[in-house]
């Protein structure tokens, strides 16, 4: 079957670093996505990984290990505006997105 | 900037009503999608369309239908609304099926009473 697991909620401190993990089992693999969704708003694209390794984009980085079915999103120098839900999704062999339930990140001053 | 616009942010409908949710994108994208989002669950695909007048069922199509008469517009129809269809509905579009990034509308929170 197809399954994506990520923690339900995480708490971190402003200025710190947080890592949000995502593990997956899907039928075929055409990449893994991270989206950010602020409360009451639309999800917005953060990153896409299709090859193993780390992709860095400013304060955000995303890592993928295909052999382990594992990804993480790393957020550095946390700001209050980073309080949001972070959605992990994989694209299967039919190019359909399979979504995790999302991780709610709470940033404390 | 790509813009995906959903016709309503909030809707309240009665059980048994026929409900139309409209979505328009302005970037000539081929693919359009309807998802519902419920607490504790990931986004679940209801229907998608990869071309005008084409539609494909997603994971949870029961109780829904769709229409895509023009490339920019994708409508979700609840034939006879039920309370278990109370949810957040998200429309999305992407350029082509194998192209990665999907752009989402702001969502419609539908309450069926």
Backbone of each chain as ProteinMPNN parsed JSONL, in Angstrom:
{"seq_chain_A": "XXXXXXXXXXXXXXXXXXXXXXXXXXXXXXXXXXXXXXXXXXXXXXXXXXXXXXXXXXXXXXXXXXXXXXXXXXXXXXXXXXXXXXXXXXXXXXXXXXXXXXXXXXXXX", "coords_chain_A": {"N_chain_A": [[0.808, -1.19, 0.0], [0.176, 2.367, -0.066], [1.74, 4.852, 1.801], [2.361, 7.589, 3.918], [4.24, 8.985, 6.478], [4.469, 11.409, 8.985], [5.423, 13.519, 11.736], [2.807, 14.633, 13.937], [2.785, 17.077, 15.297], [5.126, 19.635, 16.149], [7.316, 21.519, 18.257], [9.29, 24.433, 18.444], [11.941, 26.794, 19.097], [12.177, 30.282, 18.507], [14.708, 31.336, 16.299], [16.12, 29.015, 16.448], [16.925, 25.677, 15.134], [15.052, 23.319, 13.269], [14.06, 20.007, 12.461], [12.001, 18.304, 10.32], [10.664, 15.227, 9.846], [9.922, 12.737, 7.341], [8.578, 9.741, 6.313], [8.081, 7.267, 3.807], [6.082, 5.031, 1.811], [5.507, 4.07, -1.324], [3.861, 3.328, -4.472], [5.951, 3.081, -6.906], [8.044, 5.893, -7.72], [8.336, 9.272, -8.181], [9.494, 11.494, -7.144], [9.695, 13.74, -4.272], [7.9, 16.045, -2.343], [7.765, 19.101, -0.485], [5.468, 21.151, 1.136], [4.295, 24.257, 2.421], [1.838, 25.309, 4.693], [0.031, 27.863, 5.93], [-2.253, 28.544, 8.576], [-5.56, 28.388, 7.531], [-4.938, 29.083, 4.971], [-3.783, 28.588, 1.527], [-1.822, 25.73, 0.549], [1.657, 26.173, -0.139], [4.336, 25.728, -2.403], [7.45, 24.389, -1.394], [9.772, 22.726, -1.788], [11.363, 20.266, -3.916], [12.492, 17.022, -4.317], [14.163, 14.584, -6.163], [16.369, 13.09, -6.549], [18.826, 11.453, -4.463], [20.077, 13.143, -1.597], [20.917, 16.468, -0.418], [19.059, 19.403, -0.786], [19.421, 22.803, -0.854], [17.825, 25.803, 0.028], [17.977, 28.831, 0.756], [16.951, 29.537, 4.024], [15.766, 27.13, 4.268], [16.111, 23.617, 3.85], [16.025, 20.518, 2.091], [16.09, 17.02, 2.338], [16.714, 13.846, 0.848], [16.492, 10.309, 0.924], [16.266, 7.735, -1.064], [16.591, 4.975, -0.9], [16.009, 4.469, 1.738], [13.476, 5.387, 1.965], [12.898, 7.97, 2.959], [12.752, 11.322, 4.053], [13.668, 14.647, 4.997], [12.811, 17.922, 6.165], [14.57, 20.774, 6.763], [14.673, 23.513, 8.806], [16.184, 26.537, 9.341], [17.344, 29.124, 11.6], [14.883, 29.953, 12.814], [11.845, 31.721, 12.42], [9.048, 33.6, 13.674], [7.071, 33.65, 11.762], [7.341, 31.246, 10.534], [5.718, 29.464, 11.731], [3.457, 27.084, 10.997], [1.775, 24.56, 9.042], [3.49, 21.762, 7.707], [3.646, 20.012, 4.818], [4.239, 16.844, 3.54], [4.709, 15.134, 0.513], [4.569, 12.531, -1.898], [5.226, 11.688, -5.318], [3.711, 9.343, -7.279], [4.093, 6.421, -9.466], [2.228, 6.968, -11.409], [2.256, 9.63, -11.571], [0.754, 10.867, -9.639], [0.037, 12.71, -6.695], [0.706, 11.732, -3.405], [-0.262, 12.365, -0.199], [1.031, 13.249, 3.013], [-0.289, 13.662, 6.38], [0.521, 16.03, 7.398], [2.621, 18.233, 9.354], [2.269, 20.13, 12.14], [3.897, 22.985, 12.963], [4.984, 24.707, 15.719], [6.184, 27.755, 16.749], [7.959, 29.164, 19.345], [8.592, 32.153, 21.236]], "CA_chain_A": [[0.0, 0.0, 0.0], [0.88, 3.646, -0.086], [1.655, 5.439, 3.121], [3.331, 8.625, 4.257], [4.184, 9.297, 7.906], [5.206, 12.553, 9.503], [4.895, 13.811, 13.076], [1.61, 15.473, 13.939], [3.068, 18.425, 15.796], [6.448, 19.887, 16.715], [7.496, 22.847, 18.83], [10.674, 24.88, 18.41], [12.15, 28.15, 19.597], [12.617, 31.283, 17.536], [16.155, 31.395, 16.128], [16.706, 27.666, 16.489], [16.829, 24.825, 13.952], [14.138, 22.19, 13.462], [14.045, 19.033, 11.372], [10.721, 17.608, 10.209], [10.911, 13.984, 9.123], [8.842, 12.146, 6.556], [8.895, 8.431, 5.757], [7.066, 6.953, 2.811], [6.04, 3.795, 1.028], [4.599, 4.363, -2.435], [3.972, 2.522, -5.683], [6.747, 3.887, -7.812], [8.506, 7.142, -7.098], [8.73, 10.33, -9.107], [9.906, 12.68, -6.424], [9.071, 14.069, -2.99], [7.628, 17.473, -2.226], [7.368, 19.726, 0.767], [4.65, 22.346, 1.013], [3.994, 24.976, 3.656], [0.454, 25.792, 4.724], [-0.377, 28.627, 7.084], [-3.634, 28.279, 8.979], [-6.587, 29.046, 6.736], [-4.436, 29.503, 3.663], [-3.453, 27.544, 0.563], [-0.441, 25.218, 0.59], [2.588, 26.744, -1.114], [5.451, 24.837, -2.706], [8.742, 24.705, -0.801], [10.916, 22.019, -2.363], [11.158, 19.019, -4.642], [13.674, 16.169, -4.407], [13.965, 13.33, -6.88], [17.621, 12.366, -6.356], [19.309, 11.437, -3.09], [20.947, 14.231, -1.19], [20.39, 17.663, 0.22], [18.799, 20.587, -1.604], [19.34, 23.954, 0.042], [17.172, 26.98, -0.537], [17.904, 29.83, 1.821], [16.892, 28.97, 5.385], [15.137, 25.809, 4.202], [16.796, 22.562, 3.107], [15.293, 19.252, 2.074], [16.96, 15.871, 2.126], [16.028, 12.626, 0.408], [17.169, 9.022, 0.774], [15.288, 6.858, -1.725], [16.74, 3.6, -0.421], [15.402, 4.381, 3.064], [12.115, 5.924, 1.952], [13.0, 8.951, 4.038], [13.074, 12.7, 3.731], [13.434, 15.631, 6.056], [12.841, 19.359, 5.883], [15.353, 21.442, 7.809], [14.425, 24.951, 8.851], [17.194, 27.19, 10.176], [17.072, 30.506, 12.039], [13.435, 29.982, 12.822], [11.139, 32.973, 12.656], [7.659, 33.361, 14.1], [6.251, 33.44, 10.568], [7.477, 29.844, 10.099], [4.631, 28.688, 12.35], [2.603, 26.637, 9.893], [1.837, 23.11, 8.817], [4.397, 21.385, 6.628], [3.063, 18.829, 4.184], [5.126, 15.996, 2.746], [3.939, 14.408, -0.506], [5.356, 11.865, -2.922], [4.569, 11.505, -6.608], [3.867, 7.921, -7.581], [4.431, 6.077, -10.847], [1.212, 7.585, -12.282], [2.405, 11.086, -11.401], [-0.221, 11.374, -8.683], [0.604, 13.079, -5.411], [0.226, 11.07, -2.193], [0.023, 13.359, 0.826], [1.006, 12.999, 4.439], [-1.299, 14.446, 7.105], [1.071, 17.331, 7.739], [3.209, 18.475, 10.67], [2.037, 21.496, 12.623], [5.087, 23.509, 13.638], [4.708, 25.844, 16.604], [7.397, 28.475, 17.105], [7.807, 29.942, 20.565], [9.619, 33.208, 21.342]], "C_chain_A": [[0.85, 1.251, 0.0], [0.664, 4.341, 1.25], [2.735, 6.494, 3.297], [3.142, 8.984, 5.719], [5.037, 10.508, 8.227], [4.617, 12.882, 10.86], [3.718, 14.78, 12.996], [1.923, 16.913, 14.314], [4.487, 18.488, 16.343], [6.485, 21.311, 17.24], [8.977, 23.185, 18.799], [10.728, 26.34, 18.844], [12.638, 29.061, 18.478], [14.145, 31.344, 17.502], [16.834, 30.043, 16.076], [16.577, 26.977, 15.134], [15.849, 23.694, 14.256], [14.179, 21.299, 12.226], [12.721, 18.279, 11.403], [10.92, 16.392, 9.309], [9.675, 13.482, 8.402], [9.329, 10.79, 6.042], [7.756, 8.007, 4.848], [7.222, 5.555, 2.241], [5.045, 4.054, -0.083], [4.845, 3.41, -3.594], [4.692, 3.338, -6.731], [7.112, 5.214, -7.148], [8.962, 8.099, -8.182], [9.009, 11.617, -8.36], [9.124, 12.906, -5.146], [9.019, 15.578, -2.844], [7.416, 17.86, -0.771], [6.59, 21.001, 0.43], [4.47, 22.949, 2.404], [2.553, 25.465, 3.589], [0.2, 26.538, 6.029], [-1.861, 28.403, 7.325], [-4.613, 29.08, 8.119], [-6.15, 29.478, 5.353], [-4.125, 28.295, 2.775], [-2.052, 27.004, 0.817], [0.406, 25.902, -0.47], [3.823, 25.861, -1.21], [6.726, 25.318, -2.027], [9.888, 24.037, -1.551], [10.478, 20.738, -3.045], [12.488, 18.286, -4.705], [13.325, 14.931, -5.205], [15.227, 12.457, -6.802], [18.033, 12.433, -4.894], [20.177, 12.665, -2.809], [20.177, 15.409, -0.652], [20.238, 18.781, -0.793], [18.617, 21.766, -0.659], [18.731, 25.14, -0.689], [16.977, 27.985, 0.583], [17.914, 29.185, 3.189], [16.33, 27.555, 5.396], [15.997, 24.864, 3.381], [15.933, 21.315, 3.143], [16.234, 18.146, 1.655], [16.134, 14.68, 1.708], [16.983, 11.439, 0.418], [16.141, 8.056, 0.199], [15.38, 5.432, -1.198], [16.073, 3.401, 0.944], [13.956, 4.854, 3.08], [11.957, 7.037, 2.975], [13.379, 10.316, 3.483], [12.987, 13.537, 5.0], [13.503, 17.037, 5.486], [13.536, 20.016, 7.068], [15.112, 22.94, 7.715], [15.419, 25.579, 9.834], [16.737, 28.598, 10.557], [15.573, 30.768, 12.068], [12.893, 31.372, 13.152], [9.691, 32.651, 13.012], [6.759, 33.047, 12.895], [6.374, 32.009, 10.02], [6.457, 28.936, 10.778], [3.609, 28.372, 11.275], [2.565, 25.122, 9.918], [2.726, 22.836, 7.624], [3.95, 20.023, 6.098], [4.106, 18.128, 3.331], [4.262, 15.239, 1.74], [4.9, 13.733, -1.467], [4.537, 11.761, -4.202], [4.803, 10.066, -7.034], [4.119, 7.685, -9.068], [3.428, 6.63, -11.852], [1.218, 9.101, -12.174], [1.304, 11.679, -10.531], [0.458, 11.641, -7.352], [-0.092, 12.32, -4.281], [0.683, 11.93, -1.021], [0.079, 12.767, 2.222], [-0.02, 13.914, 5.098], [-0.788, 15.815, 7.521], [1.613, 17.391, 9.154], [2.96, 19.925, 11.04], [3.25, 21.922, 13.421], [4.711, 24.755, 14.431], [6.038, 26.462, 16.995], [7.118, 29.322, 18.332], [8.919, 30.978, 20.665], [10.754, 32.798, 22.275]], "O_chain_A": [[2.078, 1.195, 0.059], [-0.454, 4.407, 1.76], [3.877, 6.31, 2.876], [2.024, 9.256, 6.158], [6.183, 10.613, 7.79], [3.456, 12.573, 11.126], [3.648, 15.629, 12.107], [1.391, 17.85, 13.72], [4.987, 17.525, 16.923], [5.784, 22.193, 16.743], [9.821, 22.338, 19.091], [9.707, 27.02, 18.943], [13.415, 28.65, 17.617], [14.795, 31.397, 18.546], [18.002, 29.943, 15.698], [16.185, 27.582, 14.137], [15.82, 23.174, 15.371], [14.314, 21.776, 11.099], [12.371, 17.68, 12.421], [11.302, 16.527, 8.146], [8.543, 13.761, 8.795], [10.38, 10.708, 5.406], [6.599, 8.349, 5.092], [8.311, 4.984, 2.193], [3.857, 4.239, 0.183], [5.895, 2.773, -3.686], [4.09, 4.199, -7.373], [6.535, 5.589, -6.127], [9.842, 7.791, -8.986], [8.785, 12.707, -8.884], [8.043, 12.35, -4.95], [9.967, 16.289, -3.178], [6.956, 17.066, 0.05], [6.984, 21.799, -0.42], [4.49, 22.248, 3.416], [2.104, 25.97, 2.56], [0.155, 25.933, 7.1], [-2.621, 28.111, 6.402], [-4.499, 30.3, 8.002], [-6.891, 30.156, 4.64], [-4.195, 27.145, 3.21], [-1.179, 27.75, 1.259], [-0.071, 26.179, -1.571], [4.291, 25.317, -0.21], [7.052, 26.504, -2.074], [10.864, 24.695, -1.91], [9.397, 20.204, -2.797], [13.5, 18.864, -5.102], [12.302, 14.295, -4.952], [15.159, 11.239, -6.967], [17.643, 13.35, -4.171], [20.906, 13.148, -3.676], [18.963, 15.359, -0.457], [21.155, 19.075, -1.56], [17.764, 21.736, 0.228], [19.061, 25.44, -1.836], [15.953, 27.991, 1.267], [18.79, 28.373, 3.487], [16.406, 26.859, 6.409], [16.547, 25.247, 2.348], [15.199, 21.081, 4.103], [17.056, 18.304, 0.753], [14.997, 14.511, 2.15], [18.13, 11.544, -0.019], [15.242, 7.61, 0.911], [14.362, 4.753, -1.064], [15.628, 2.3, 1.268], [13.279, 4.735, 4.102], [11.007, 7.049, 3.757], [14.203, 10.442, 2.578], [12.308, 13.165, 5.957], [14.157, 17.298, 4.476], [13.141, 19.836, 8.22], [15.324, 23.552, 6.669], [15.481, 25.198, 11.003], [15.86, 29.179, 9.918], [15.073, 31.69, 11.424], [13.4, 32.082, 14.021], [9.179, 31.578, 12.695], [5.808, 32.274, 13.005], [5.604, 31.609, 9.147], [6.348, 27.76, 10.43], [2.977, 29.267, 10.714], [3.244, 24.484, 10.723], [2.72, 23.585, 6.647], [3.889, 19.034, 6.828], [4.77, 18.75, 2.502], [3.187, 14.754, 2.094], [5.935, 14.302, -1.813], [3.306, 11.749, -4.166], [5.945, 9.617, -7.138], [4.332, 8.627, -9.831], [3.748, 6.748, -13.035], [0.292, 9.769, -12.633], [0.96, 12.853, -10.668], [1.343, 10.895, -6.932], [-1.32, 12.273, -4.212], [1.875, 12.195, -0.868], [-0.717, 11.897, 2.575], [-0.555, 14.824, 4.464], [-1.566, 16.668, 7.947], [1.132, 16.692, 10.046], [3.39, 20.838, 10.336], [3.595, 21.304, 14.428], [4.189, 25.726, 13.884], [6.919, 25.776, 17.513], [6.165, 30.1, 18.361], [10.047, 30.731, 20.239], [11.696, 33.565, 22.475]]}, "seq_chain_B": "XXXXXXXXXXXXXXXXXXXXXXXXXXXXXXXXXXXXXXXXXXXXXXXXXXXXXXXXXXXXXXXXXXXXXXXXXXXXXXXXXXXXXXXXXXXXXXXXXXXXXXXXXXXXXXXXX", "coords_chain_B": {"N_chain_B": [[2.781, 35.839, -11.522], [1.301, 32.729, -10.782], [-2.153, 32.276, -10.528], [-4.676, 30.81, -8.701], [-7.987, 30.69, -8.307], [-10.652, 30.331, -6.145], [-14.16, 30.251, -5.973], [-15.572, 30.8, -3.602], [-14.883, 31.489, -0.16], [-16.11, 30.593, 2.137], [-18.87, 28.459, 2.656], [-22.205, 27.625, 3.418], [-24.414, 25.043, 3.347], [-27.497, 23.198, 2.883], [-28.401, 19.863, 3.792], [-28.825, 17.644, 1.106], [-28.914, 19.57, -0.856], [-27.781, 20.715, -4.066], [-24.497, 21.439, -4.81], [-22.16, 23.751, -6.034], [-18.787, 24.181, -6.614], [-16.443, 26.433, -7.68], [-13.508, 26.863, -9.675], [-10.82, 28.708, -10.938], [-8.01, 29.091, -13.018], [-5.197, 31.048, -14.083], [-3.016, 30.562, -15.725], [-2.84, 28.961, -17.949], [-2.597, 26.243, -17.439], [-2.434, 22.703, -17.884], [-3.321, 20.688, -16.178], [-5.733, 20.151, -13.625], [-7.008, 19.961, -10.309], [-9.075, 18.628, -7.709], [-9.167, 18.579, -4.246], [-9.947, 17.335, -0.956], [-9.56, 18.426, 2.395], [-9.112, 17.289, 5.554], [-8.981, 17.407, 9.151], [-6.157, 15.773, 10.547], [-5.899, 14.061, 8.457], [-4.275, 13.472, 5.312], [-4.187, 15.5, 2.317], [-6.768, 14.574, 0.17], [-7.435, 13.221, -2.945], [-10.045, 14.069, -5.074], [-11.108, 14.365, -7.721], [-9.44, 14.718, -10.883], [-8.239, 16.538, -13.75], [-6.813, 16.433, -16.922], [-7.101, 17.72, -19.24], [-9.251, 19.719, -21.313], [-12.617, 18.841, -20.974], [-11.888, 16.34, -20.131], [-11.699, 13.974, -17.515], [-10.712, 12.398, -14.483], [-11.168, 9.936, -12.001], [-10.283, 10.364, -8.612], [-9.102, 9.388, -5.418], [-11.343, 9.468, -3.766], [-14.038, 9.71, -5.105], [-16.77, 9.362, -4.746], [-20.025, 10.617, -4.537], [-19.434, 13.008, -5.646], [-19.022, 15.051, -8.585], [-17.483, 16.374, -11.589], [-16.685, 19.116, -13.772], [-15.225, 20.255, -16.73], [-15.274, 22.467, -18.895], [-13.915, 24.541, -20.056], [-10.468, 25.362, -20.431], [-9.39, 26.848, -18.331], [-11.08, 26.568, -16.201], [-12.433, 24.652, -13.574], [-14.839, 22.748, -12.198], [-16.349, 21.609, -9.227], [-18.852, 19.43, -8.216], [-21.302, 18.769, -5.885], [-23.613, 16.45, -5.802], [-25.786, 15.848, -4.127], [-25.711, 17.212, -1.285], [-24.201, 16.064, 1.739], [-23.831, 15.672, 5.311], [-21.37, 14.522, 5.877], [-19.765, 15.533, 3.984], [-18.885, 17.918, 4.784], [-16.15, 19.982, 4.899], [-12.806, 21.186, 4.094], [-12.208, 22.345, 0.91], [-9.916, 22.142, -1.664], [-8.622, 23.496, -4.579], [-6.345, 22.868, -7.241], [-3.701, 23.497, -9.616], [-1.503, 22.435, -12.258], [1.231, 22.689, -14.559], [1.877, 20.603, -16.448], [1.412, 17.01, -16.555], [3.723, 15.657, -15.728], [5.188, 17.609, -14.672], [6.307, 19.293, -11.82], [5.499, 21.235, -9.686], [2.578, 22.143, -7.976], [-0.047, 24.502, -7.884], [-2.092, 26.078, -5.547], [-5.479, 26.997, -4.838], [-7.172, 29.244, -2.503], [-8.878, 27.819, -0.972], [-12.073, 26.436, -0.051], [-14.217, 26.502, 2.551], [-16.566, 24.32, 3.334], [-19.634, 23.876, 4.875], [-22.053, 21.558, 5.68], [-25.314, 21.43, 6.672]], "CA_chain_B": [[2.445, 34.823, -10.533], [0.14, 31.89, -11.049], [-3.228, 32.51, -9.594], [-5.781, 29.867, -8.703], [-9.028, 31.374, -7.546], [-11.874, 29.584, -5.844], [-15.247, 31.231, -5.98], [-16.037, 31.146, -2.259], [-14.051, 31.054, 0.963], [-16.965, 29.884, 3.081], [-20.214, 28.14, 2.18], [-23.056, 26.802, 4.283], [-25.481, 24.467, 2.529], [-28.357, 22.242, 3.58], [-28.379, 18.475, 3.335], [-29.634, 17.392, -0.073], [-28.73, 20.612, -1.868], [-26.732, 20.563, -5.084], [-23.512, 22.47, -4.507], [-21.148, 23.971, -7.075], [-17.566, 24.886, -6.227], [-15.781, 26.835, -8.916], [-12.077, 27.145, -9.597], [-10.281, 29.269, -12.175], [-6.566, 29.382, -13.016], [-4.905, 32.029, -15.133], [-1.694, 30.33, -16.299], [-2.892, 28.023, -19.065], [-2.164, 24.926, -16.983], [-3.199, 21.579, -18.419], [-3.885, 19.839, -15.127], [-6.429, 20.754, -12.495], [-7.286, 18.961, -9.288], [-9.872, 18.941, -6.528], [-8.852, 17.822, -3.043], [-10.523, 17.77, 0.301], [-8.595, 18.383, 3.483], [-9.761, 17.097, 6.849], [-7.987, 17.327, 10.236], [-5.552, 14.465, 10.799], [-5.759, 13.3, 7.21], [-3.623, 14.198, 4.233], [-5.047, 15.901, 1.208], [-7.296, 13.421, -0.564], [-7.804, 13.625, -4.294], [-11.419, 13.721, -5.428], [-11.068, 14.237, -9.179], [-8.511, 15.584, -11.582], [-8.471, 16.689, -15.185], [-5.577, 16.769, -17.615], [-7.418, 18.425, -20.484], [-10.654, 20.135, -21.395], [-13.609, 17.776, -21.094], [-11.347, 15.078, -19.621], [-11.709, 13.888, -16.059], [-10.319, 11.108, -13.932], [-11.486, 9.804, -10.585], [-9.204, 10.252, -7.649], [-9.256, 8.371, -4.382], [-12.65, 9.528, -3.081], [-14.969, 10.417, -5.991], [-18.186, 9.077, -4.47], [-20.816, 11.759, -4.095], [-18.952, 14.199, -6.342], [-18.754, 15.026, -10.019], [-16.717, 17.546, -11.994], [-16.901, 19.615, -15.123], [-14.179, 21.125, -17.255], [-15.683, 22.895, -20.227], [-12.859, 25.428, -20.548], [-9.175, 24.98, -19.861], [-9.066, 27.579, -17.122], [-12.107, 26.431, -15.172], [-12.699, 23.28, -13.15], [-15.915, 22.847, -11.214], [-16.675, 20.431, -8.411], [-20.29, 19.407, -7.962], [-21.833, 17.82, -4.917], [-24.939, 16.209, -6.363], [-26.759, 15.932, -3.034], [-24.781, 17.405, -0.176], [-24.44, 15.367, 2.998], [-23.032, 16.246, 6.401], [-19.998, 14.008, 5.845], [-19.01, 16.3, 2.993], [-18.362, 19.117, 5.431], [-14.701, 19.867, 4.767], [-12.108, 22.217, 3.32], [-11.977, 21.898, -0.466], [-8.807, 22.85, -2.29], [-8.393, 23.321, -6.007], [-4.949, 23.085, -7.597], [-3.383, 23.306, -11.022], [-0.09, 22.299, -12.595], [1.443, 22.932, -15.98], [1.723, 19.319, -17.153], [1.291, 15.908, -15.603], [5.001, 15.265, -15.16], [5.846, 18.778, -14.081], [6.187, 19.051, -10.405], [4.864, 22.13, -8.735], [1.147, 22.416, -8.048], [-0.455, 25.774, -7.29], [-3.376, 25.865, -4.894], [-6.381, 28.072, -4.47], [-7.187, 29.564, -1.076], [-9.728, 26.868, -0.276], [-13.467, 26.718, 0.285], [-14.66, 25.724, 3.716], [-17.975, 23.99, 3.149], [-20.355, 23.267, 5.986], [-23.366, 21.044, 5.293], [-26.112, 21.32, 7.907]], "C_chain_B": [[1.218, 34.035, -10.981], [-0.924, 32.201, -10.034], [-4.303, 31.454, -9.801], [-6.829, 30.453, -7.769], [-10.234, 30.475, -7.379], [-12.975, 30.58, -5.54], [-15.684, 31.661, -4.595], [-15.025, 30.707, -1.222], [-14.848, 30.201, 1.942], [-18.337, 29.669, 2.439], [-20.932, 27.332, 3.244], [-24.235, 26.338, 3.434], [-26.279, 23.464, 3.36], [-28.198, 20.859, 2.979], [-29.331, 18.308, 2.159], [-29.503, 18.43, -1.162], [-27.673, 20.203, -2.88], [-25.787, 21.737, -4.915], [-22.482, 22.54, -5.625], [-19.971, 24.73, -6.466], [-16.779, 25.161, -7.508], [-14.315, 27.165, -8.673], [-11.592, 27.632, -10.949], [-8.789, 29.501, -12.003], [-6.218, 30.205, -14.251], [-3.579, 31.781, -15.844], [-1.692, 29.254, -17.375], [-2.376, 26.633, -18.69], [-3.053, 23.833, -17.57], [-3.968, 20.843, -17.327], [-4.592, 20.649, -14.06], [-6.947, 19.647, -11.598], [-8.278, 19.516, -8.265], [-9.503, 17.983, -5.407], [-9.815, 18.234, -1.932], [-9.497, 17.541, 1.4], [-9.349, 18.337, 4.801], [-8.698, 16.942, 7.925], [-7.482, 15.904, 10.424], [-5.388, 13.593, 9.58], [-4.974, 14.133, 6.21], [-4.638, 14.688, 3.226], [-5.488, 14.651, 0.452], [-7.864, 13.894, -1.895], [-9.205, 13.135, -4.631], [-11.497, 13.421, -6.925], [-9.914, 15.079, -9.703], [-8.818, 15.57, -13.072], [-7.166, 17.095, -15.831], [-5.829, 17.46, -18.953], [-8.893, 18.823, -20.444], [-11.523, 18.91, -21.672], [-13.101, 16.397, -20.653], [-11.394, 15.107, -18.1], [-11.336, 12.476, -15.65], [-10.695, 11.076, -12.461], [-10.214, 9.737, -9.756], [-9.498, 9.161, -6.645], [-10.643, 8.33, -3.763], [-13.69, 10.244, -3.937], [-16.444, 10.273, -5.638], [-18.889, 10.314, -3.92], [-20.433, 13.067, -4.765], [-18.948, 13.966, -7.849], [-18.013, 16.312, -10.361], [-17.078, 17.915, -13.422], [-15.729, 20.484, -15.511], [-14.506, 21.423, -18.71], [-14.675, 23.83, -20.88], [-11.571, 25.109, -19.79], [-8.938, 25.618, -18.5], [-10.004, 27.297, -15.957], [-12.405, 24.967, -14.871], [-13.693, 23.352, -12.005], [-16.11, 21.523, -10.506], [-18.146, 20.524, -8.034], [-20.599, 18.333, -6.921], [-23.293, 17.619, -5.291], [-26.044, 16.347, -5.312], [-25.946, 15.985, -1.739], [-25.209, 16.623, 1.067], [-23.492, 15.907, 4.057], [-21.593, 15.73, 6.381], [-19.163, 14.637, 4.719], [-18.597, 17.676, 3.519], [-16.84, 19.009, 5.486], [-14.131, 21.142, 4.167], [-11.812, 21.622, 1.944], [-10.923, 22.78, -1.114], [-8.713, 22.488, -3.76], [-6.915, 23.586, -6.283], [-4.778, 22.925, -9.093], [-1.883, 23.105, -11.178], [0.051, 22.333, -14.106], [1.202, 21.678, -16.818], [1.788, 18.203, -16.144], [2.633, 15.576, -14.956], [5.772, 16.441, -14.563], [5.406, 18.9, -12.637], [5.241, 19.965, -9.648], [3.379, 22.325, -9.009], [0.86, 23.72, -7.32], [-1.878, 25.621, -6.776], [-4.184, 27.159, -4.799], [-6.453, 28.212, -2.963], [-8.104, 28.65, -0.28], [-11.142, 27.367, -0.068], [-13.84, 25.839, 1.466], [-16.171, 25.542, 3.605], [-18.528, 23.336, 4.405], [-21.721, 22.834, 5.479], [-24.157, 20.77, 6.571], [-27.431, 20.569, 7.636]], "O_chain_B": [[0.242, 34.592, -11.484], [-0.652, 32.368, -8.845], [-4.777, 31.232, -10.915], [-6.571, 30.68, -6.587], [-10.765, 29.929, -8.347], [-12.741, 31.621, -4.925], [-16.131, 32.796, -4.426], [-14.378, 29.671, -1.379], [-14.343, 29.227, 2.499], [-18.886, 30.553, 1.781], [-20.343, 26.466, 3.889], [-24.964, 27.156, 2.871], [-25.815, 22.957, 4.381], [-27.896, 20.714, 1.794], [-30.476, 18.757, 2.194], [-29.94, 18.196, -2.288], [-26.772, 19.426, -2.565], [-26.216, 22.891, -4.88], [-21.994, 21.515, -6.101], [-20.148, 25.794, -5.875], [-16.492, 24.261, -8.297], [-13.935, 27.673, -7.617], [-11.912, 27.044, -11.982], [-8.345, 30.035, -10.986], [-6.841, 30.083, -15.306], [-3.058, 32.683, -16.5], [-0.64, 28.692, -17.68], [-1.792, 25.934, -19.518], [-4.26, 24.014, -17.733], [-5.111, 20.43, -17.523], [-4.111, 21.702, -13.643], [-7.279, 18.552, -12.052], [-8.31, 20.717, -7.996], [-9.518, 16.763, -5.572], [-10.408, 19.312, -1.958], [-8.69, 16.613, 1.353], [-10.126, 19.237, 5.119], [-7.624, 16.405, 7.656], [-8.262, 14.952, 10.457], [-4.808, 12.51, 9.653], [-5.006, 15.363, 6.257], [-5.813, 14.326, 3.285], [-4.674, 13.782, 0.138], [-8.659, 14.832, -1.96], [-9.516, 11.952, -4.494], [-11.91, 12.333, -7.326], [-9.47, 16.027, -9.055], [-9.549, 14.717, -13.576], [-6.483, 17.999, -15.349], [-4.895, 17.748, -19.702], [-9.668, 18.315, -19.634], [-11.19, 18.064, -22.501], [-13.812, 15.402, -20.789], [-11.155, 16.143, -17.479], [-11.6, 11.504, -16.358], [-10.555, 12.075, -11.757], [-9.215, 9.136, -10.151], [-10.077, 8.129, -6.986], [-11.079, 7.283, -3.286], [-14.185, 11.296, -3.531], [-17.28, 10.995, -6.181], [-18.423, 10.959, -2.981], [-21.027, 14.11, -4.493], [-18.881, 12.83, -8.319], [-17.922, 17.225, -9.541], [-17.683, 17.141, -14.164], [-15.286, 21.337, -14.742], [-14.071, 20.722, -19.624], [-14.588, 23.904, -22.106], [-11.602, 24.644, -18.651], [-8.349, 24.997, -17.615], [-9.747, 27.741, -14.838], [-12.601, 24.154, -15.775], [-13.415, 23.95, -10.966], [-16.044, 20.456, -11.116], [-18.621, 21.569, -7.589], [-20.217, 17.17, -7.055], [-24.114, 18.519, -5.114], [-27.108, 16.901, -5.589], [-25.553, 14.96, -1.182], [-26.391, 16.53, 1.399], [-22.475, 16.524, 3.738], [-20.685, 16.434, 6.825], [-17.993, 14.298, 4.539], [-18.03, 18.488, 2.788], [-16.301, 18.057, 6.052], [-14.865, 22.054, 3.785], [-11.241, 20.538, 1.831], [-11.029, 24.007, -1.111], [-8.724, 21.314, -4.128], [-6.303, 24.431, -5.631], [-5.601, 22.299, -9.76], [-1.094, 23.545, -10.343], [-0.895, 22.04, -14.838], [0.424, 21.692, -17.772], [2.176, 18.421, -14.997], [2.684, 15.25, -13.77], [6.865, 16.277, -14.021], [4.253, 18.632, -12.298], [4.282, 19.497, -9.035], [2.975, 22.632, -10.131], [1.446, 24.006, -6.276], [-2.753, 25.104, -7.47], [-3.634, 28.256, -4.695], [-5.876, 27.412, -2.227], [-8.111, 28.696, 0.95], [-11.379, 28.567, 0.072], [-13.788, 24.611, 1.397], [-16.942, 26.488, 3.764], [-17.964, 22.374, 4.926], [-22.464, 23.637, 4.914], [-23.737, 19.994, 7.43], [-28.232, 20.379, 8.552]]}, "name": "protein", "num_of_chains": 2, "seq": "XXXXXXXXXXXXXXXXXXXXXXXXXXXXXXXXXXXXXXXXXXXXXXXXXXXXXXXXXXXXXXXXXXXXXXXXXXXXXXXXXXXXXXXXXXXXXXXXXXXXXXXXXXXXXXXXXXXXXXXXXXXXXXXXXXXXXXXXXXXXXXXXXXXXXXXXXXXXXXXXXXXXXXXXXXXXXXXXXXXXXXXXXXXXXXXXXXXXXXXXXXXXXXXXXXXXXXXXXXXXXX"}
